[in-house]
């Protein structure tokens, strides 16, 4: 059945695929599953977050090309396919009050029209399973929220030939399941935090947990825990490939891999919609599909 299984991961920017569900994707690739990352924007307005590369005039002037090259490297490391939707990064507005979003950016696109571009990808690739972000975007970046919106419209719209005619968008197709990435969940964060402290190590999660209470984040339902500890190294290599976004000496990598594998060897998802019968909790995004193909 694995030669028929297809997973599509819809992300807002290059680097999101490596920080959200990367080990899961690498695991499925190793099993022969066809995995496609769809990246909605080029990440043009992303800040250069790696202090070692800040102030580099070439990177600042050619950020779009640089981030595309980083994506190519991460794609090779993960072993996935990757395609662009071609929208323009909205940036993360800051200030009080927040400034208006820039004209022509992804978050200001018409949702149904933008979803049509994703419908084309779905109808062409024909994934049984799609992953994306929840209604809050995982965190409230306008591009992450827009990614959620167009993915949910496209999940239904891929089978709707009245809304998206076949002569323009390709033959109709209905995906079977859609999940929200929930890798940054409180139980995982607390487990790793306490494990670090118990081993006498400095935890990078203390401030995170304080902010969790301040933000009053809604606790999500973790329906699916995918065992993928054997692929944490690949995940980290893919993340480091996004050099403008990730400091290899930063907080992302302060928790030793052996501790992560022991304490929390899974990546988490929230099943948002399913057109097949499945029993919760799951340990496989294709639960209910593998045995019915």
JOLINCOR-V340246 format. One record per pair of residues at least 6 apart in sequence whose ideal C-beta (glycine too) atoms are under 8 Angstrom apart, sorted by the first residue. I is the first residue (numbers start at 1). J is the second residue. If there is no record, write none. Layout:
<<I/J> <I/J>>
This chain:
<<1/290> <1/293> <2/31> <2/32> <2/33> <3/32> <4/293> <5/28> <5/32> <5/33> <5/34> <5/128> <5/129> <5/286> <5/289> <5/290> <5/293> <6/33> <6/34> <6/35> <6/36> <6/125> <6/126> <6/127> <6/128> <6/129> <7/25> <7/28> <7/33> <7/34> <7/35> <7/36> <7/127> <7/128> <7/129> <7/130> <7/131> <7/285> <7/286> <8/35> <8/36> <8/37> <8/38> <8/121> <8/122> <8/125> <8/127> <8/129> <8/130> <8/131> <8/175> <9/17> <9/21> <9/25> <9/35> <9/36> <9/37> <9/38> <9/80> <9/130> <9/131> <9/132> <10/38> <10/40> <10/118> <10/130> <10/131> <10/132> <10/147> <10/150> <10/151> <11/17> <11/20> <11/37> <11/38> <11/39> <11/40> <11/132> <11/147> <12/39> <12/40> <12/41> <12/106> <12/133> <12/137> <12/141> <12/143> <12/144> <12/146> <12/147> <13/39> <13/40> <13/41> <13/42> <13/43> <13/46> <13/67> <13/89> <13/143> <14/39> <14/42> <14/43> <14/67> <14/68> <14/70> <14/71> <14/74> <14/242> <15/43> <15/46> <15/67> <15/70> <15/71> <15/74> <15/239> <15/242> <15/245> <15/246> <16/39> <16/144> <17/25> <17/37> <17/39> <17/74> <17/78> <17/80> <17/82> <17/238> <18/74> <18/78> <18/235> <18/238> <18/239> <18/241> <18/242> <19/183> <19/239> <19/252> <20/138> <20/181> <20/183> <20/184> <21/131> <21/181> <21/183> <21/267> <21/269> <22/78> <22/231> <22/234> <22/235> <22/238> <22/239> <23/228> <23/229> <23/231> <23/232> <23/234> <23/235> <23/267> <24/226> <24/228> <24/231> <24/267> <24/269> <24/285> <25/35> <25/37> <25/78> <25/80> <26/78> <26/79> <26/228> <26/231> <26/234> <26/235> <26/238> <27/226> <27/227> <27/228> <27/230> <27/231> <28/35> <28/285> <29/35> <29/78> <29/79> <29/80> <30/79> <30/231> <33/286> <34/81> <34/125> <35/78> <35/79> <35/80> <35/81> <36/80> <36/81> <36/82> <36/83> <36/121> <36/125> <36/127> <37/75> <37/78> <37/80> <37/81> <37/82> <37/83> <38/82> <38/83> <38/84> <38/85> <38/118> <38/121> <39/71> <39/82> <39/83> <39/84> <39/85> <40/84> <40/85> <40/87> <40/106> <40/143> <40/146> <40/147> <40/150> <41/85> <41/87> <41/88> <41/89> <41/90> <41/106> <41/143> <42/64> <42/67> <42/68> <42/84> <42/86> <42/88> <42/89> <43/63> <43/64> <43/67> <43/89> <44/63> <44/64> <44/67> <44/88> <44/89> <45/88> <45/89> <45/90> <45/91> <45/92> <45/102> <45/105> <46/63> <46/67> <46/89> <46/91> <46/244> <46/245> <47/92> <48/54> <48/56> <48/59> <48/60> <48/63> <48/244> <48/245> <49/244> <49/245> <49/246> <49/247> <50/243> <50/244> <50/245> <50/246> <50/247> <51/247> <52/247> <53/59> <53/243> <53/244> <59/66> <59/244> <63/244> <66/244> <67/242> <67/244> <70/241> <70/242> <70/243> <70/244> <70/245> <71/82> <71/242> <72/82> <73/241> <74/238> <74/239> <74/241> <74/242> <75/81> <75/82> <77/234> <77/237> <77/238> <77/241> <78/234> <78/238> <83/121> <85/114> <85/117> <85/118> <85/121> <86/117> <87/105> <87/106> <87/109> <87/114> <87/117> <88/102> <88/104> <88/105> <88/106> <89/105> <89/106> <89/143> <90/101> <90/102> <90/105> <90/106> <90/107> <90/108> <90/141> <90/142> <90/143> <90/146> <91/101> <91/102> <91/105> <92/141> <92/142> <93/99> <93/100> <93/101> <93/142> <101/107> <101/108> <101/142> <105/142> <105/143> <106/114> <106/142> <106/143> <106/146> <107/142> <107/143> <107/145> <107/146> <109/146> <111/146> <111/149> <111/150> <111/153> <112/153> <112/157> <112/163> <114/146> <114/150> <115/149> <115/150> <115/151> <115/153> <115/154> <115/157> <116/154> <116/157> <116/164> <116/169> <117/150> <118/150> <118/151> <118/154> <119/154> <119/157> <119/158> <119/164> <119/169> <120/169> <120/170> <122/130> <122/154> <122/155> <122/158> <122/173> <122/175> <123/158> <123/169> <123/170> <123/171> <123/172> <123/173> <124/170> <126/173> <127/175> <128/175> <128/176> <128/177> <128/286> <128/289> <129/175> <129/176> <129/177> <129/178> <129/179> <129/285> <129/286> <129/289> <130/151> <130/155> <130/175> <130/177> <130/178> <130/179> <131/178> <131/179> <131/180> <131/181> <131/269> <131/285> <132/147> <132/148> <132/151> <132/152> <132/178> <132/179> <132/180> <132/181> <133/144> <133/145> <133/147> <133/148> <133/151> <133/180> <133/181> <134/148> <134/180> <134/181> <134/182> <134/220> <134/270> <134/272> <135/145> <135/148> <136/145> <136/148> <136/218> <137/143> <137/144> <137/145> <137/147> <137/148> <138/144> <138/180> <138/181> <138/182> <138/184> <148/180> <151/178> <152/178> <152/272> <155/175> <155/178> <155/273> <157/163> <157/164> <158/164> <158/172> <158/173> <158/174> <158/175> <159/172> <159/173> <159/174> <160/172> <161/172> <166/172> <174/275> <176/274> <176/275> <176/276> <176/288> <176/289> <177/271> <177/273> <177/274> <177/275> <177/276> <177/278> <177/285> <177/288> <177/289> <178/272> <178/273> <179/224> <179/269> <179/270> <179/271> <179/272> <179/285> <180/220> <180/269> <180/270> <180/272> <181/269> <182/220> <182/222> <182/268> <182/269> <182/270> <183/267> <183/268> <185/220> <185/222> <185/268> <186/209> <186/212> <186/217> <186/219> <187/222> <188/264> <188/268> <189/205> <189/208> <189/209> <189/212> <190/205> <190/209> <191/263> <191/264> <192/203> <192/205> <192/255> <192/259> <192/260> <192/263> <192/264> <193/203> <193/205> <193/206> <193/208> <193/209> <195/259> <195/262> <195/263> <196/202> <196/203> <196/204> <196/205> <196/255> <196/259> <197/203> <199/259> <201/256> <202/254> <203/254> <203/255> <204/251> <204/254> <204/255> <220/270> <221/270> <222/268> <222/269> <222/270> <222/281> <223/269> <223/270> <223/271> <223/280> <223/281> <223/282> <224/268> <224/269> <224/270> <224/271> <224/280> <224/281> <224/282> <224/283> <224/284> <224/285> <224/287> <225/266> <225/267> <225/268> <225/281> <225/282> <225/283> <226/266> <226/267> <226/268> <226/269> <226/283> <226/284> <226/285> <227/265> <227/266> <227/283> <228/265> <228/266> <228/267> <229/260> <229/261> <229/265> <229/266> <232/257> <232/260> <232/261> <233/257> <236/252> <236/253> <236/257> <239/246> <239/252> <240/246> <240/248> <246/252> <266/283> <269/285> <271/278> <271/280> <271/282> <274/288> <276/288> <276/289> <276/292> <277/288> <278/287> <278/288> <279/287> <284/290>>
